[in-house]
C-alpha cells in the first residue's frame, strides 16, 4: 500500500499570517525584557518585518529566503556581527557564494569559534590559489571539532599547491600519526603520491584496496585509472570489473565505468584544489550520514567552489536536499550533471520525480516522454514513466511502461525484482489478477523472502480468500524481516481476521495502529476486528477515525454502512 499526502502552502502567505500575529504580540512585550542590544533595536524598529520573515524562513529550513530577509537587516544595521555570521551561513547553504563572499569581506575580525566562516575564508584563498595565505589561516583553526580532522590533510594539499615536496612528506608523516582517521588519511596520501609520481604509489594502492576498511569507490576508481595510465591495462580492467559492478544503480559507479570505457583516464584528483575539494566532499558525506544536513550542505558548496565540474558533489547535494524534502532546490544540482553520460539519464529521471512531488506532473510527463523519444532503448526511462503513471493511479499505462522496460532488458538479474513487483501492483490495481500474480512470483524468484513482495502477494490472497495458510506463513516471515512496518503488521492482523482468529487479529491490528495511526484501511480493519470480539463502541470509534483520515473514494460508502449498521447486519 502506497499512501502519501503532499501539502504545499505558499511561503509568503505563511509569512504574512505569522507577521500579523507577531506584530500584535510584540506590542505587548514588556519594556524590561532582557534582549540582545542589537536585536532589540531590530525587533522594535518599524521595519522589523524582514527580521521576522527571515526568522520564520530559517525555522522552516528555507535558507535562501532567510538569507535575503536578513541581508536587508544587515544593510540597515551593519554593526550586527552575529546577524552577518548567520546570513553568510545561510547564503552558503543556498549556494549564493558571491553574496556570502561580499558579506565576508565586511568582517574585520572573525571570532575563533566561528569555524565554518574561517573555513569559508580559507576556501576563497584556495580558489584564488593564494596557498600561503590559506596555510597561515589554517594554522589558526582550533585543534578540536572538525578542525582536528581537517587541519592535517588540508595542510598536505596546501604544501603541494606551494610545490614544496619536502613539506608534503613532512605533513604526510604528521597525518599518519593520527590513527583515528586512518582510512581517510591513507586515501589522501595515495592521491598525493599518485599526483607527484611517488615510487610507492602502486604498492600503497594495492594495500588500501586489499583492506575492507580502506577500500572505497573513489579509491577503486583512482587505482584503476592509475594502472591504465602506467600501461597495466589488464590489471586495470580487472579492478574495474571486480569492484565496479556493471549492474549497479549507484550513479558514481555508472559514471566511473562510462568514463573508463570511453577512455577518459585522467586523474579524478588532479591538483591541490581538487584534493581539498575531495576533503570537503568526504566531510559533507560523513556529516550527511549523521543527519547534520546544514553543515554538510555548506561543505558541499565549498567543494563545488574549488571543483565546480565534479559530479559527485552535485549528486550528494541533490540527495541531501531530497532528504530534507526540498524538492525544488534539489532540481538545481541535477541540472549541472553532464547529460552525455549515464548521469544525464539519472538526472532527468530524478528531476521528473521531484517535479511530480511538486505537483508539476505535466512537466514531469513531458520531460520523461521527451527523453524516451530521443532514447527509445532506455530501460530506466520506461521504469520511471511507469512509476509516474502509478503515482497517479493510472494503472494500465503504468503496466504498459513497466512491460516495455522488462522487454528491453538483455539480462534479468536479482535487482530487477523491483520492476516485476511494480508491474504486479499495477496489474492488481487494474483488477487484472491473472497478470499480477505471476509478476509477484517472479519478483520472489529473483529476491526470495523480499518482505514487501511477500506482504503484497499474501495480502492479495487474503482479500480473495485464497491460500490463507500460505499467506499467513509468508506474512509472518515478512513481519520478522520488517518488524516496524505498520502495513505488514496490518496484513498479519487481517489474515488472522480472515481465518477467524479474531482475538489474535485484534492484538496484531492494535500493533499496526501504533506503527501507522493515521492509515484509514488499518483503522477500518481494527474496527472490524473489535466488532467481531464484541467491542462495539470501539469498533464504531475506529471506523469514524478511518473516515477522518481520508480513505479512497470506494471505501467511504462501505465504512459509513459499518458505522450505521455494524458488521453483523451488513
BELQUIKA-V350959 format. One record per helix or strand. SS is the DSSP state (hx for helix, st for strand). FROM is the first residue (numbers start at 0). LEN is the number of residues. Records with the same first field share a line. If there is no record, write none. Layout:
SS->FROM-LEN  FROM-LEN
//
This chain:
hx->10-16  36-7  48-11  62-14  80-14  96-8  114-13  130-8  144-17  164-12  178-17  200-9  216-13  232-11  250-11  271-18  292-14  310-13  326-8  341-16  360-14  378-13  394-14  413-16  432-14  450-14  467-14  485-13  501-14  519-13  535-13  552-13
//
